[in-house]
Each structure stands twice: as C-alpha cells, then as structure tokens.
Amino acid sequence: MPDETASQRTKGFLEEEPGRKSAMRAMSIIALVSSIAFALITLLNPSADQQSGIFITFGFLLAAFAPKALQKFSETKFPPKG
C-alpha cells in the first residue's frame, strides 16, 4: 500500500481535517441519537408526561445542532490565529 500524505487522504465522518478527530461531531451524534430515543419513548409510551418528553427531545435536538453551527459561525467571523 503506498504512503498517503494528509492532502491525499479524504476526511472521515468524525474528522475536522484528515487525521484530526472531532469531539464536537461525536457529541453531536450522541445528542442526536439521544433525542431520537427520547422522542420514541415519548411517542410510544402513552402514560408518559408528553410535555416533559417534548422538552427533553427539543433540548437534545438543540444540543445536537447548535454547537456545530456556532463553531462554524465563530470560525468564519474570527479565524484562528497561527
């Protein structure tokens, strides 16, 4: 197998750059899966408190998508030094 340089390698699903893992992407995926699980529990359990389930589901959805969007916005507005 030939040696691949960083510029030739493609970026993976949980990577910001080739070879550089992103903890924020991993946490966003975990929050998304959690929101789906809480939504299913809320919808499939008729005795559950519907209002609390909706708040929990919405909170996890917000936790899944907002941090990455804020990171993208802040990196374009204030580029990293170095």
PALO-749585 format. One record per atom (N, C-alpha, C): residue number from 1; residue in one letter; atom name; x, y, z. Coordinates in steps of 0.05 Angstrom, whole numbers, plus 5000, padded with zeros to 4 digits. Layout:
N
r k NUM | r A | a CA | px X | py Y | pz Z
...
***
This chain:
82
r k 1 | r M | a N | px 5017 | py 4977 | pz 5000
r k 1 | r M | a CA | px 5000 | py 5000 | pz 5000
r k 1 | r M | a C | px 5018 | py 5025 | pz 5000
r k 2 | r P | a N | px 5014 | py 5043 | pz 4982
r k 2 | r P | a CA | px 5030 | py 5067 | pz 4981
r k 2 | r P | a C | px 5024 | py 5085 | pz 5004
r k 3 | r D | a N | px 5044 | py 5101 | pz 5012
r k 3 | r D | a CA | px 5041 | py 5120 | pz 5034
r k 3 | r D | a C | px 5023 | py 5143 | pz 5024
r k 4 | r E | a N | px 5004 | py 5150 | pz 5041
r k 4 | r E | a CA | px 4986 | py 5172 | pz 5034
r k 4 | r E | a C | px 4994 | py 5197 | pz 5050
r k 5 | r T | a N | px 4995 | py 5219 | pz 5038
r k 5 | r T | a CA | px 5000 | py 5244 | pz 5052
r k 5 | r T | a C | px 4974 | py 5255 | pz 5062
r k 6 | r A | a N | px 4974 | py 5274 | pz 5080
r k 6 | r A | a CA | px 4950 | py 5285 | pz 5092
r k 6 | r A | a C | px 4933 | py 5298 | pz 5070
r k 7 | r S | a N | px 4945 | py 5310 | pz 5050
r k 7 | r S | a CA | px 4930 | py 5324 | pz 5029
r k 7 | r S | a C | px 4916 | py 5304 | pz 5011
r k 8 | r Q | a N | px 4926 | py 5279 | pz 5008
r k 8 | r Q | a CA | px 4914 | py 5260 | pz 4990
r k 8 | r Q | a C | px 4891 | py 5244 | pz 5004
r k 9 | r R | a N | px 4893 | py 5242 | pz 5031
r k 9 | r R | a CA | px 4873 | py 5227 | pz 5045
r k 9 | r R | a C | px 4847 | py 5242 | pz 5047
r k 10 | r T | a N | px 4825 | py 5228 | pz 5045
r k 10 | r T | a CA | px 4799 | py 5241 | pz 5048
r k 10 | r T | a C | px 4792 | py 5243 | pz 5077
r k 11 | r K | a N | px 4775 | py 5262 | pz 5083
r k 11 | r K | a CA | px 4767 | py 5266 | pz 5111
r k 11 | r K | a C | px 4745 | py 5247 | pz 5119
r k 12 | r G | a N | px 4747 | py 5236 | pz 5143
r k 12 | r G | a CA | px 4727 | py 5217 | pz 5153
r k 12 | r G | a C | px 4703 | py 5231 | pz 5164
r k 13 | r F | a N | px 4683 | py 5215 | pz 5172
r k 13 | r F | a CA | px 4658 | py 5225 | pz 5182
r k 13 | r F | a C | px 4661 | py 5242 | pz 5207
r k 14 | r L | a N | px 4678 | py 5233 | pz 5225
r k 14 | r L | a CA | px 4682 | py 5247 | pz 5251
r k 14 | r L | a C | px 4707 | py 5263 | pz 5252
r k 15 | r E | a N | px 4717 | py 5272 | pz 5229
r k 15 | r E | a CA | px 4742 | py 5287 | pz 5227
r k 15 | r E | a C | px 4737 | py 5316 | pz 5217
r k 16 | r E | a N | px 4751 | py 5335 | pz 5230
r k 16 | r E | a CA | px 4751 | py 5362 | pz 5220
r k 16 | r E | a C | px 4769 | py 5365 | pz 5196
r k 17 | r E | a N | px 4792 | py 5353 | pz 5198
r k 17 | r E | a CA | px 4811 | py 5352 | pz 5176
r k 17 | r E | a C | px 4821 | py 5323 | pz 5175
r k 18 | r P | a N | px 4833 | py 5315 | pz 5152
r k 18 | r P | a CA | px 4843 | py 5287 | pz 5151
r k 18 | r P | a C | px 4862 | py 5281 | pz 5174
r k 19 | r G | a N | px 4855 | py 5260 | pz 5190
r k 19 | r G | a CA | px 4872 | py 5252 | pz 5212
r k 19 | r G | a C | px 4867 | py 5266 | pz 5238
r k 20 | r R | a N | px 4850 | py 5286 | pz 5239
r k 20 | r R | a CA | px 4844 | py 5302 | pz 5263
r k 20 | r R | a C | px 4815 | py 5297 | pz 5272
r k 21 | r K | a N | px 4812 | py 5281 | pz 5293
r k 21 | r K | a CA | px 4785 | py 5274 | pz 5302
r k 21 | r K | a C | px 4771 | py 5298 | pz 5315
r k 22 | r S | a N | px 4744 | py 5298 | pz 5313
r k 22 | r S | a CA | px 4728 | py 5320 | pz 5324
r k 22 | r S | a C | px 4710 | py 5310 | pz 5346
r k 23 | r A | a N | px 4716 | py 5318 | pz 5371
r k 23 | r A | a CA | px 4699 | py 5310 | pz 5393
r k 23 | r A | a C | px 4672 | py 5323 | pz 5391
r k 24 | r M | a N | px 4670 | py 5347 | pz 5380
r k 24 | r M | a CA | px 4644 | py 5361 | pz 5378
r k 24 | r M | a C | px 4625 | py 5345 | pz 5359
r k 25 | r R | a N | px 4636 | py 5335 | pz 5338
r k 25 | r R | a CA | px 4619 | py 5319 | pz 5319
r k 25 | r R | a C | px 4609 | py 5293 | pz 5333
r k 26 | r A | a N | px 4627 | py 5281 | pz 5348
r k 26 | r A | a CA | px 4619 | py 5256 | pz 5363
r k 26 | r A | a C | px 4597 | py 5263 | pz 5383
r k 27 | r M | a N | px 4600 | py 5284 | pz 5398
r k 27 | r M | a CA | px 4580 | py 5292 | pz 5418
r k 27 | r M | a C | px 4554 | py 5300 | pz 5405
r k 28 | r S | a N | px 4555 | py 5312 | pz 5381
r k 28 | r S | a CA | px 4531 | py 5319 | pz 5367
r k 28 | r S | a C | px 4515 | py 5294 | pz 5358
r k 29 | r I | a N | px 4530 | py 5274 | pz 5349
r k 29 | r I | a CA | px 4517 | py 5250 | pz 5341
r k 29 | r I | a C | px 4504 | py 5236 | pz 5364
r k 30 | r I | a N | px 4518 | py 5236 | pz 5387
r k 30 | r I | a CA | px 4507 | py 5223 | pz 5411
r k 30 | r I | a C | px 4481 | py 5238 | pz 5420
r k 31 | r A | a N | px 4481 | py 5265 | pz 5419
r k 31 | r A | a CA | px 4458 | py 5281 | pz 5426
r k 31 | r A | a C | px 4435 | py 5276 | pz 5406
r k 32 | r L | a N | px 4441 | py 5272 | pz 5381
r k 32 | r L | a CA | px 4420 | py 5267 | pz 5361
r k 32 | r L | a C | px 4407 | py 5239 | pz 5366
r k 33 | r V | a N | px 4424 | py 5219 | pz 5371
r k 33 | r V | a CA | px 4413 | py 5192 | pz 5377
r k 33 | r V | a C | px 4397 | py 5193 | pz 5403
r k 34 | r S | a N | px 4406 | py 5208 | pz 5422
r k 34 | r S | a CA | px 4390 | py 5211 | pz 5447
r k 34 | r S | a C | px 4364 | py 5224 | pz 5443
r k 35 | r S | a N | px 4363 | py 5245 | pz 5426
r k 35 | r S | a CA | px 4338 | py 5258 | pz 5421
r k 35 | r S | a C | px 4318 | py 5240 | pz 5406
r k 36 | r I | a N | px 4328 | py 5224 | pz 5388
r k 36 | r I | a CA | px 4311 | py 5204 | pz 5374
r k 36 | r I | a C | px 4300 | py 5184 | pz 5394
r k 37 | r A | a N | px 4317 | py 5175 | pz 5412
r k 37 | r A | a CA | px 4308 | py 5155 | pz 5432
r k 37 | r A | a C | px 4287 | py 5167 | pz 5451
r k 38 | r F | a N | px 4291 | py 5192 | pz 5460
r k 38 | r F | a CA | px 4271 | py 5205 | pz 5478
r k 38 | r F | a C | px 4245 | py 5210 | pz 5463
r k 39 | r A | a N | px 4247 | py 5217 | pz 5437
r k 39 | r A | a CA | px 4223 | py 5222 | pz 5421
r k 39 | r A | a C | px 4207 | py 5196 | pz 5418
r k 40 | r L | a N | px 4221 | py 5174 | pz 5413
r k 40 | r L | a CA | px 4207 | py 5148 | pz 5411
r k 40 | r L | a C | px 4194 | py 5140 | pz 5438
r k 41 | r I | a N | px 4208 | py 5144 | pz 5460
r k 41 | r I | a CA | px 4197 | py 5138 | pz 5486
r k 41 | r I | a C | px 4172 | py 5155 | pz 5491
r k 42 | r T | a N | px 4174 | py 5181 | pz 5484
r k 42 | r T | a CA | px 4151 | py 5199 | pz 5489
r k 42 | r T | a C | px 4127 | py 5191 | pz 5472
r k 43 | r L | a N | px 4132 | py 5184 | pz 5446
r k 43 | r L | a CA | px 4110 | py 5177 | pz 5428
r k 43 | r L | a C | px 4098 | py 5149 | pz 5434
r k 44 | r L | a N | px 4115 | py 5130 | pz 5442
r k 44 | r L | a CA | px 4105 | py 5103 | pz 5445
r k 44 | r L | a C | px 4095 | py 5096 | pz 5473
r k 45 | r N | a N | px 4099 | py 5113 | pz 5493
r k 45 | r N | a CA | px 4091 | py 5108 | pz 5520
r k 45 | r N | a C | px 4068 | py 5128 | pz 5527
r k 46 | r P | a N | px 4043 | py 5118 | pz 5525
r k 46 | r P | a CA | px 4020 | py 5136 | pz 5529
r k 46 | r P | a C | px 4018 | py 5146 | pz 5558
r k 47 | r S | a N | px 4030 | py 5132 | pz 5577
r k 47 | r S | a CA | px 4027 | py 5142 | pz 5605
r k 47 | r S | a C | px 4049 | py 5162 | pz 5612
r k 48 | r A | a N | px 4068 | py 5167 | pz 5594
r k 48 | r A | a CA | px 4089 | py 5186 | pz 5599
r k 48 | r A | a C | px 4079 | py 5214 | pz 5598
r k 49 | r D | a N | px 4093 | py 5232 | pz 5612
r k 49 | r D | a CA | px 4086 | py 5260 | pz 5611
r k 49 | r D | a C | px 4095 | py 5271 | pz 5584
r k 50 | r Q | a N | px 4076 | py 5278 | pz 5567
r k 50 | r Q | a CA | px 4082 | py 5286 | pz 5540
r k 50 | r Q | a C | px 4097 | py 5312 | pz 5539
r k 51 | r Q | a N | px 4090 | py 5331 | pz 5556
r k 51 | r Q | a CA | px 4103 | py 5357 | pz 5555
r k 51 | r Q | a C | px 4132 | py 5355 | pz 5563
r k 52 | r S | a N | px 4138 | py 5341 | pz 5583
r k 52 | r S | a CA | px 4166 | py 5337 | pz 5592
r k 52 | r S | a C | px 4182 | py 5323 | pz 5570
r k 53 | r G | a N | px 4170 | py 5303 | pz 5557
r k 53 | r G | a CA | px 4184 | py 5288 | pz 5536
r k 53 | r G | a C | px 4190 | py 5306 | pz 5512
r k 54 | r I | a N | px 4172 | py 5324 | pz 5506
r k 54 | r I | a CA | px 4177 | py 5343 | pz 5484
r k 54 | r I | a C | px 4200 | py 5362 | pz 5491
r k 55 | r F | a N | px 4200 | py 5372 | pz 5516
r k 55 | r F | a CA | px 4222 | py 5390 | pz 5524
r k 55 | r F | a C | px 4249 | py 5376 | pz 5523
r k 56 | r I | a N | px 4250 | py 5351 | pz 5533
r k 56 | r I | a CA | px 4275 | py 5336 | pz 5533
r k 56 | r I | a C | px 4284 | py 5331 | pz 5505
r k 57 | r T | a N | px 4266 | py 5323 | pz 5487
r k 57 | r T | a CA | px 4272 | py 5317 | pz 5459
r k 57 | r T | a C | px 4283 | py 5342 | pz 5446
r k 58 | r F | a N | px 4269 | py 5365 | pz 5450
r k 58 | r F | a CA | px 4278 | py 5390 | pz 5438
r k 58 | r F | a C | px 4305 | py 5398 | pz 5448
r k 59 | r G | a N | px 4309 | py 5394 | pz 5474
r k 59 | r G | a CA | px 4335 | py 5401 | pz 5486
r k 59 | r G | a C | px 4358 | py 5386 | pz 5474
r k 60 | r F | a N | px 4354 | py 5360 | pz 5470
r k 60 | r F | a CA | px 4375 | py 5344 | pz 5457
r k 60 | r F | a C | px 4379 | py 5351 | pz 5428
r k 61 | r L | a N | px 4357 | py 5357 | pz 5414
r k 61 | r L | a CA | px 4360 | py 5366 | pz 5386
r k 61 | r L | a C | px 4376 | py 5392 | pz 5384
r k 62 | r L | a N | px 4370 | py 5410 | pz 5402
r k 62 | r L | a CA | px 4385 | py 5435 | pz 5404
r k 62 | r L | a C | px 4415 | py 5430 | pz 5410
r k 63 | r A | a N | px 4420 | py 5411 | pz 5428
r k 63 | r A | a CA | px 4447 | py 5404 | pz 5435
r k 63 | r A | a C | px 4462 | py 5390 | pz 5412
r k 64 | r A | a N | px 4447 | py 5378 | pz 5394
r k 64 | r A | a CA | px 4459 | py 5364 | pz 5372
r k 64 | r A | a C | px 4468 | py 5383 | pz 5350
r k 65 | r F | a N | px 4452 | py 5404 | pz 5345
r k 65 | r F | a CA | px 4458 | py 5420 | pz 5321
r k 65 | r F | a C | px 4469 | py 5448 | pz 5327
r k 66 | r A | a N | px 4462 | py 5460 | pz 5349
r k 66 | r A | a CA | px 4470 | py 5488 | pz 5355
r k 66 | r A | a C | px 4501 | py 5491 | pz 5359
r k 67 | r P | a N | px 4514 | py 5474 | pz 5374
r k 67 | r P | a CA | px 4543 | py 5479 | pz 5379
r k 67 | r P | a C | px 4559 | py 5478 | pz 5353
r k 68 | r K | a N | px 4553 | py 5460 | pz 5335
r k 68 | r K | a CA | px 4569 | py 5459 | pz 5310
r k 68 | r K | a C | px 4563 | py 5483 | pz 5293
r k 69 | r A | a N | px 4539 | py 5493 | pz 5292
r k 69 | r A | a CA | px 4532 | py 5517 | pz 5277
r k 69 | r A | a C | px 4546 | py 5541 | pz 5288
r k 70 | r L | a N | px 4546 | py 5543 | pz 5315
r k 70 | r L | a CA | px 4560 | py 5565 | pz 5328
r k 70 | r L | a C | px 4590 | py 5564 | pz 5323
r k 71 | r Q | a N | px 4602 | py 5540 | pz 5323
r k 71 | r Q | a CA | px 4630 | py 5537 | pz 5317
r k 71 | r Q | a C | px 4636 | py 5547 | pz 5289
r k 72 | r K | a N | px 4620 | py 5538 | pz 5269
r k 72 | r K | a CA | px 4625 | py 5547 | pz 5242
r k 72 | r K | a C | px 4623 | py 5577 | pz 5239
r k 73 | r F | a N | px 4603 | py 5589 | pz 5252
r k 73 | r F | a CA | px 4599 | py 5618 | pz 5251
r k 73 | r F | a C | px 4623 | py 5632 | pz 5263
r k 74 | r S | a N | px 4632 | py 5623 | pz 5287
r k 74 | r S | a CA | px 4654 | py 5637 | pz 5300
r k 74 | r S | a C | px 4680 | py 5634 | pz 5286
r k 75 | r E | a N | px 4684 | py 5611 | pz 5273
r k 75 | r E | a CA | px 4709 | py 5607 | pz 5258
r k 75 | r E | a C | px 4710 | py 5624 | pz 5233
r k 76 | r T | a N | px 4687 | py 5630 | pz 5220
r k 76 | r T | a CA | px 4688 | py 5647 | pz 5197
r k 76 | r T | a C | px 4690 | py 5676 | pz 5205
r k 77 | r K | a N | px 4677 | py 5683 | pz 5227
r k 77 | r K | a CA | px 4678 | py 5711 | pz 5236
r k 77 | r K | a C | px 4704 | py 5718 | pz 5249
r k 78 | r F | a N | px 4715 | py 5700 | pz 5265
r k 78 | r F | a CA | px 4741 | py 5704 | pz 5278
r k 78 | r F | a C | px 4759 | py 5680 | pz 5272
r k 79 | r P | a N | px 4774 | py 5682 | pz 5250
r k 79 | r P | a CA | px 4791 | py 5659 | pz 5242
r k 79 | r P | a C | px 4813 | py 5654 | pz 5263
r k 80 | r P | a N | px 4820 | py 5628 | pz 5267
r k 80 | r P | a CA | px 4841 | py 5622 | pz 5287
r k 80 | r P | a C | px 4868 | py 5633 | pz 5279
r k 81 | r K | a N | px 4883 | py 5641 | pz 5299
r k 81 | r K | a CA | px 4909 | py 5652 | pz 5294
r k 81 | r K | a C | px 4930 | py 5630 | pz 5293
r k 82 | r G | a N | px 4949 | py 5633 | pz 5275
r k 82 | r G | a CA | px 4970 | py 5613 | pz 5275
r k 82 | r G | a C | px 4975 | py 5600 | pz 5250
***
